């Protein structure tokens, strides 16, 4: 199945503590149906010092389910569809009808 949400997309969070937040997708995990979104679902992790990294408390983004985010068109959520043009399949924002780059 083709990916409706990809790395680098701007998305709006639909549910939970971060509802309404617009942010960028950092990572997509298709086997788990989860995405990592910048600044959303941030957790604190106590990290031990190593020769390469400094120890301390580090903030990391946790993955959230892909159903809890929607592609953002002008700050508003939109569903994503597909259109075949000239033998090429492209993603299309349902709200505006415009093609999505990437």
Buried (B, 14 or more C-beta within 10 A) or exposed (E): EEEBBBEEBBBBBBEEEBEEBBBBBBEBEEEEEBBBBEBBBEEEEEEEEEEEEEEEEEEEBEBBEBEBBBBBBEEEBBEBEEEEEEEEEBBBBEBEEEEBEE
